[in-house]
Amino acid sequence: MKNFHFHYSLLLVCSILMAMMMSSCESTSKETQNPSAYITDSEKLAMLHSMKDLDGTGRLYEINYTADYKLDEVLSAGLTETTKLFGYVAYLLYDIKPSASANVQYDAGCSCFAVPDSKTSKYLMGRNYDYRHFNADKTSYVPTSAILVHTAPQGGKKSISMVDGLNMGYGKGFYTDGNTDLSLLMGLPYAALDGINEDGFAIGVLALTEKQTNQQTGKPRIGTTVAIRMLLDRASTVKEAIKMLSEYDMDMRGSGRSNYHYFMADATGDYAIVEYTIPKGDSVPRVMEVFTGNDTLRCVTNFYVSPTMIGTTDGWGSSHGKDRYETLRSTLFTNNYSLDEDQAMDLLEAVSQAPTEELTSQTQWSSLYNLTEKTLRLTILREYAKEYKFKVSK
């Protein structure tokens, strides 16, 4: 009888503990109560309410974006200035039209590289996203809420991409603060800063402190992040991506605080840096240049690699990102331009940055894309002991 009471008591205690644990899990994963004032469609609301807080502290979220984000209409509109772009996105995707435009800003310090995996026949692309965010009173630096976005557009390629939530006004813990309106999350596909698609094409954007690109050749116009979305949805290779970009006039004016260049790589092992440079006799970047096929071009930071830009603010030899570039290049050279995944993550850590007065400091996340496997190893805020892993769904 004593044994019966002992076992019964033990069972009762275990049941209570399990109930407490289940209650705790439910409380940390409860559905957001935040408003979505401009969204009434039930499927859109279900999508916005499906976001996951992956680290439990509101610093990294994941969402499966299932709505039609109408890329063809956005491309046809040719809106490149950020406020106008997201105003048009609201017009297309909101159910109730807002009375004011969203304030979206972005920038990207960053480091990128591409290498074959030294242990396999696979290909890798590494990318640090560096951008320093201040708190509201400008007295301290704050982490962003990084958002991983899954997309599977009808007729397009599936992809995963990374968004800096603070660029859209979404800071740490925004999703369950009970106040922040979630409607602008409908624009997530047009705020991606790096990503990979189902064919193993990957891309990242990096800042340059030069006048903003404004091509004027009569082609359709495209902006910085709309180009990223187009390429993730439609390009299988670097060559295809370069051809697509060449069919548009790039306009980076009003699309952030900087000019930009792109780094891209694919599952065939190809890689390229795409820059927009200043033609002779002009003062504005208008010429698209592509650099590839040389091991010294396997990495890039925040200065131009084009010889035509020597002597400009961010021309070759500029100090902007030079220390990170030298670390990247020397490490790749020492390892015969080939790294395994762990070495590649170590290199991202080596060129990561703590927040300083420099705008392009503060590593918000490190992305290691396996272009062959279509996977992502991700860390946030230089916490390299804790990784998150994702794969582009088939």
C-alpha positions as CSV (number, residue, x, y, z in Angstrom):
1,M,0.0,0.0,0.0
2,K,2.9,2.3,0.8
3,N,4.3,1.7,-2.6
4,F,1.0,2.5,-4.2
5,H,0.8,5.9,-2.4
6,F,4.4,6.6,-3.2
7,H,3.9,5.9,-6.9
8,Y,0.6,7.8,-7.0
9,S,2.3,10.8,-5.3
10,L,5.2,10.6,-7.8
11,L,2.8,10.4,-10.7
12,L,0.8,13.4,-9.4
13,V,4.0,15.5,-9.0
14,C,5.1,14.6,-12.5
15,S,1.7,15.5,-13.9
16,I,1.8,18.9,-12.2
17,L,5.3,19.6,-13.5
18,M,4.3,18.6,-17.0
19,A,1.3,20.9,-16.8
20,M,3.4,23.7,-15.6
21,M,5.9,23.2,-18.4
22,M,3.1,23.0,-21.0
23,S,1.6,26.2,-19.6
24,S,5.0,27.9,-19.8
25,C,5.5,26.8,-23.4
26,E,2.0,28.1,-24.3
27,S,2.7,31.5,-22.7
28,T,5.9,32.0,-24.7
29,S,4.3,31.0,-28.0
30,K,1.0,32.7,-27.6
31,E,-0.5,34.4,-30.7
32,T,0.1,38.1,-31.0
33,Q,-2.6,40.5,-29.9
34,N,-1.1,43.3,-31.9
35,P,-3.4,45.2,-34.3
36,S,-3.2,45.0,-38.1
37,A,-5.4,48.0,-38.7
38,Y,-5.2,47.9,-42.5
39,I,-5.7,44.2,-43.0
40,T,-9.1,42.5,-43.0
41,D,-8.6,39.5,-45.2
42,S,-8.6,36.4,-43.1
43,E,-5.8,34.6,-44.9
44,K,-3.5,37.6,-44.7
45,L,-4.3,38.0,-41.0
46,A,-3.6,34.3,-40.4
47,M,-0.2,34.8,-42.2
48,L,0.7,37.8,-40.1
49,H,-0.3,36.0,-36.9
50,S,1.8,32.9,-37.7
51,M,5.2,34.6,-37.1
52,K,7.5,32.6,-34.8
53,D,9.9,34.2,-32.2
54,L,12.8,31.9,-32.7
55,D,15.1,33.0,-29.8
56,G,12.3,33.7,-27.3
57,T,13.5,37.3,-26.8
58,G,12.0,39.1,-29.8
59,R,15.3,39.4,-31.7
60,L,14.8,36.8,-34.4
61,Y,11.5,36.0,-36.1
62,E,10.5,33.6,-38.9
63,I,7.4,34.0,-41.1
64,N,6.0,32.0,-44.0
65,Y,4.9,34.7,-46.4
66,T,2.0,33.1,-48.3
67,A,0.2,36.1,-49.8
68,D,0.6,37.3,-53.4
69,Y,3.0,40.3,-53.2
70,K,2.4,41.3,-56.8
71,L,5.9,41.6,-58.1
72,D,4.9,42.2,-61.7
73,E,2.8,45.2,-60.7
74,V,5.7,46.6,-58.5
75,L,8.2,46.2,-61.3
76,S,5.8,47.9,-63.8
77,A,5.3,50.8,-61.4
78,G,9.1,51.5,-61.5
79,L,9.0,53.2,-58.0
80,T,12.4,53.4,-56.5
81,E,12.2,55.9,-53.7
82,T,11.5,54.0,-50.5
83,T,8.5,56.0,-49.2
84,K,6.8,55.8,-52.6
85,L,7.6,52.2,-53.1
86,F,6.1,51.1,-49.7
87,G,3.2,53.5,-50.3
88,Y,2.5,51.6,-53.5
89,V,3.0,48.3,-51.8
90,A,0.4,49.4,-49.2
91,Y,-2.0,50.3,-52.1
92,L,-1.5,46.9,-53.6
93,L,-1.5,44.7,-50.5
94,Y,-3.5,46.4,-47.8
95,D,-7.2,46.0,-47.5
96,I,-7.8,49.4,-46.0
97,K,-5.7,52.2,-47.5
98,P,-3.6,54.1,-44.9
99,S,-3.8,57.9,-44.6
100,A,0.0,58.3,-44.4
101,S,3.0,56.6,-46.0
102,A,5.3,54.2,-44.1
103,N,8.7,55.5,-43.0
104,V,11.1,52.8,-44.2
105,Q,14.8,53.3,-44.2
106,Y,17.7,50.9,-44.8
107,D,21.4,50.7,-45.1
108,A,24.0,47.9,-45.1
109,G,27.6,47.9,-44.1
110,C,28.4,44.3,-44.5
111,S,31.0,41.8,-45.7
112,C,30.5,39.0,-48.3
113,F,32.6,36.1,-49.8
114,A,32.1,33.0,-51.9
115,V,34.2,29.8,-51.9
116,P,34.0,26.2,-52.7
117,D,33.7,23.9,-49.6
118,S,37.1,22.4,-49.0
119,K,35.7,19.1,-47.8
120,T,33.0,18.6,-50.4
121,S,32.1,19.6,-54.0
122,K,29.6,22.1,-52.7
123,Y,29.7,26.0,-52.8
124,L,29.3,28.5,-50.0
125,M,28.5,32.2,-49.7
126,G,29.1,34.0,-46.4
127,R,27.5,37.4,-45.5
128,N,27.6,39.6,-42.4
129,Y,24.9,42.2,-42.2
130,D,26.3,45.2,-40.3
131,Y,24.3,48.2,-39.4
132,R,24.2,50.3,-36.2
133,H,20.8,51.2,-34.8
134,F,20.4,53.8,-32.1
135,N,17.6,53.9,-29.5
136,A,15.0,56.7,-29.7
137,D,17.0,59.2,-27.7
138,K,20.3,58.4,-29.6
139,T,22.1,57.5,-26.4
140,S,22.8,53.8,-27.0
141,Y,22.9,51.1,-29.6
142,V,20.1,48.6,-30.0
143,P,19.7,45.3,-31.7
144,T,17.3,44.9,-34.5
145,S,14.6,42.3,-34.8
146,A,15.9,40.1,-37.6
147,I,13.1,38.5,-39.7
148,L,13.6,35.4,-41.8
149,V,11.1,35.3,-44.6
150,H,10.0,32.3,-46.6
151,T,8.4,33.0,-50.0
152,A,7.0,30.7,-52.6
153,P,5.5,33.0,-55.4
154,Q,3.3,31.4,-58.0
155,G,5.3,30.9,-61.1
156,G,8.5,32.0,-59.3
157,K,11.2,30.4,-57.3
158,K,11.0,29.7,-53.6
159,S,13.4,31.5,-51.4
160,I,14.4,32.5,-47.9
161,S,15.6,36.0,-47.2
162,M,16.7,38.2,-44.3
163,V,15.0,41.5,-43.3
164,D,16.1,44.1,-40.7
165,G,12.9,44.7,-38.8
166,L,14.1,48.1,-37.5
167,N,14.3,49.4,-41.1
168,M,10.5,49.0,-41.1
169,G,10.0,50.3,-37.6
170,Y,9.9,46.8,-36.0
171,G,12.3,46.7,-33.0
172,K,13.1,44.0,-30.5
173,G,9.9,42.3,-29.2
174,F,7.6,44.3,-31.4
175,Y,5.4,41.3,-32.3
176,T,3.9,40.8,-28.9
177,D,4.1,44.2,-27.4
178,G,0.3,44.6,-27.8
179,N,0.7,48.0,-29.6
180,T,2.7,47.9,-32.8
181,D,0.7,47.6,-35.9
182,L,1.7,44.7,-38.0
183,S,0.2,45.8,-41.4
184,L,3.6,46.9,-42.8
185,L,4.8,43.3,-42.6
186,M,2.9,42.8,-45.9
187,G,5.9,44.6,-47.4
188,L,8.5,42.1,-46.1
189,P,9.4,40.7,-49.6
190,Y,10.6,44.1,-50.7
191,A,12.8,44.7,-47.7
192,A,15.2,41.7,-48.1
193,L,18.9,42.4,-47.8
194,D,20.2,39.0,-48.5
195,G,18.8,35.6,-49.4
196,I,19.0,32.3,-51.4
197,N,16.5,30.6,-53.7
198,E,15.6,27.1,-54.6
199,D,18.2,26.9,-57.4
200,G,21.1,28.0,-55.1
201,F,21.3,31.6,-56.3
202,A,22.2,33.9,-53.4
203,I,22.7,37.7,-53.2
204,G,23.6,40.3,-50.6
205,V,23.7,44.1,-50.8
206,L,26.5,46.3,-49.3
207,A,26.7,50.0,-48.7
208,L,29.0,52.6,-50.4
209,T,29.2,56.2,-49.2
210,E,29.1,57.7,-52.8
211,K,26.4,59.6,-54.6
212,Q,23.4,57.3,-55.3
213,T,23.1,55.5,-58.6
214,N,20.8,57.0,-61.2
215,Q,20.9,55.3,-64.6
216,Q,19.0,57.1,-67.3
217,T,19.0,55.0,-70.5
218,G,15.3,54.8,-71.1
219,K,14.9,51.3,-69.7
220,P,12.4,50.4,-67.0
221,R,13.5,51.7,-63.6
222,I,14.2,49.5,-60.6
223,G,15.3,50.1,-57.0
224,T,17.8,48.5,-54.7
225,T,15.6,46.0,-52.8
226,V,13.1,45.4,-55.6
227,A,16.0,44.1,-57.6
228,I,16.9,41.7,-54.8
229,R,13.3,40.4,-54.8
230,M,13.2,40.1,-58.6
231,L,16.5,38.1,-58.7
232,L,15.5,35.7,-55.8
233,D,12.2,35.0,-57.5
234,R,13.5,34.7,-61.1
235,A,17.3,34.0,-61.4
236,S,18.8,30.6,-61.2
237,T,22.4,31.7,-61.8
238,V,24.7,34.7,-61.5
239,K,24.7,35.0,-65.3
240,E,20.9,35.1,-65.4
241,A,20.9,37.7,-62.6
242,I,23.4,40.0,-64.4
243,K,21.3,39.8,-67.6
244,M,18.2,40.7,-65.7
245,L,19.8,43.7,-64.0
246,S,21.1,44.9,-67.4
247,E,17.6,45.2,-68.6
248,Y,16.7,47.9,-66.1
249,D,17.9,51.3,-65.1
250,M,19.0,51.1,-61.5
251,D,17.9,54.0,-59.4
252,M,19.1,54.0,-55.8
253,R,18.1,57.5,-54.9
254,G,15.9,57.6,-51.9
255,S,16.4,53.9,-51.2
256,G,18.3,54.3,-48.0
257,R,21.2,56.5,-46.9
258,S,23.9,55.2,-49.2
259,N,24.8,53.9,-52.6
260,Y,25.2,50.1,-52.9
261,H,26.8,47.3,-54.7
262,Y,25.7,43.7,-54.9
263,F,27.6,40.4,-54.3
264,M,26.1,37.2,-55.7
265,A,27.0,33.6,-56.1
266,D,25.3,30.4,-57.3
267,A,25.3,26.6,-57.1
268,T,27.6,26.2,-60.1
269,G,30.4,28.0,-58.3
270,D,30.0,31.3,-60.2
271,Y,30.2,34.6,-58.3
272,A,30.2,38.3,-59.1
273,I,30.3,41.8,-57.8
274,V,27.9,44.2,-59.5
275,E,28.7,47.9,-59.2
276,Y,27.3,51.2,-60.6
277,T,30.2,53.5,-61.4
278,I,30.6,57.2,-62.4
279,P,31.3,57.7,-66.2
280,K,34.0,60.1,-67.3
281,G,32.8,63.7,-67.2
282,D,29.9,62.9,-64.9
283,S,29.4,63.0,-61.1
284,V,26.7,60.4,-60.6
285,P,27.1,56.6,-60.8
286,R,25.3,55.5,-64.0
287,V,27.4,52.6,-65.5
288,M,26.8,49.0,-64.5
289,E,30.0,47.0,-64.2
290,V,30.5,43.3,-63.4
291,F,33.6,41.8,-61.8
292,T,34.1,38.1,-61.6
293,G,36.4,35.2,-62.6
294,N,39.4,36.2,-60.4
295,D,40.0,34.8,-56.9
296,T,40.7,38.3,-55.6
297,L,37.1,39.1,-56.3
298,R,35.7,36.4,-54.1
299,C,35.2,38.9,-51.3
300,V,33.9,42.4,-50.9
301,T,33.1,45.0,-48.2
302,N,32.3,48.7,-48.5
303,F,34.5,50.2,-51.2
304,Y,34.4,49.9,-55.0
305,V,36.5,47.2,-56.7
306,S,36.2,49.0,-60.0
307,P,39.4,50.7,-61.1
308,T,37.3,53.5,-62.6
309,M,36.4,54.6,-59.0
310,I,40.0,55.0,-57.7
311,G,40.2,58.4,-56.1
312,T,36.5,58.7,-55.2
313,T,35.1,58.6,-51.6
314,D,34.8,54.8,-51.6
315,G,37.2,53.9,-54.3
316,W,39.8,51.2,-54.2
317,G,42.1,51.9,-51.2
318,S,39.4,53.6,-49.2
319,S,39.5,52.9,-45.4
320,H,35.8,52.1,-45.4
321,G,35.7,48.3,-44.6
322,K,39.4,47.9,-45.5
323,D,40.3,46.1,-42.3
324,R,37.5,43.6,-42.9
325,Y,38.5,43.2,-46.5
326,E,42.1,42.5,-45.7
327,T,41.0,39.8,-43.2
328,L,38.7,38.2,-45.7
329,R,41.3,38.3,-48.5
330,S,44.3,37.0,-46.5
331,T,42.2,34.2,-45.0
332,L,40.9,33.1,-48.4
333,F,44.5,33.3,-49.8
334,T,46.0,31.3,-47.0
335,N,43.4,28.6,-47.4
336,N,43.8,28.5,-51.2
337,Y,40.4,30.1,-51.7
338,S,38.5,27.2,-50.2
339,L,36.9,26.8,-46.8
340,D,34.7,24.2,-45.1
341,E,31.5,25.4,-43.4
342,D,33.0,25.8,-39.9
343,Q,36.0,27.7,-41.3
344,A,33.5,30.0,-43.2
345,M,31.6,30.7,-40.0
346,D,34.8,31.4,-38.2
347,L,35.7,33.9,-40.9
348,L,32.3,35.7,-40.6
349,E,33.0,35.9,-36.8
350,A,36.5,37.3,-37.5
351,V,35.1,40.2,-39.6
352,S,32.1,40.8,-37.4
353,Q,31.8,44.2,-35.6
354,A,30.7,45.5,-32.3
355,P,28.7,48.7,-32.4
356,T,30.7,51.9,-32.7
357,E,30.1,55.4,-33.9
358,E,30.6,54.1,-37.5
359,L,27.2,53.7,-39.1
360,T,28.2,50.4,-40.8
361,S,29.3,48.7,-37.6
362,Q,27.2,46.4,-35.3
363,T,26.8,42.9,-36.9
364,Q,23.2,42.2,-36.7
365,W,23.4,38.7,-38.3
366,S,25.8,36.4,-40.0
367,S,24.5,34.2,-42.9
368,L,26.3,31.2,-44.3
369,Y,24.5,30.0,-47.4
370,N,25.3,26.5,-48.7
371,L,24.4,27.1,-52.4
372,T,24.4,23.4,-53.3
373,E,22.2,22.3,-50.4
374,K,20.1,25.5,-50.5
375,T,20.5,25.9,-46.7
376,L,21.3,28.7,-44.3
377,R,23.3,28.7,-41.1
378,L,22.4,31.9,-39.2
379,T,23.7,33.6,-36.1
380,I,22.5,36.9,-34.6
381,L,24.4,39.7,-32.8
382,R,27.7,37.9,-32.8
383,E,26.4,35.0,-30.7
384,Y,28.3,32.4,-32.6
385,A,27.8,29.6,-30.1
386,K,24.1,29.6,-31.0
387,E,23.1,28.8,-34.6
388,Y,19.8,28.6,-36.4
389,K,19.5,26.4,-39.5
390,F,17.0,26.8,-42.4
391,K,16.5,25.2,-45.8
392,V,14.6,26.5,-48.9
393,S,11.5,24.2,-49.1
394,K,11.1,22.2,-52.3
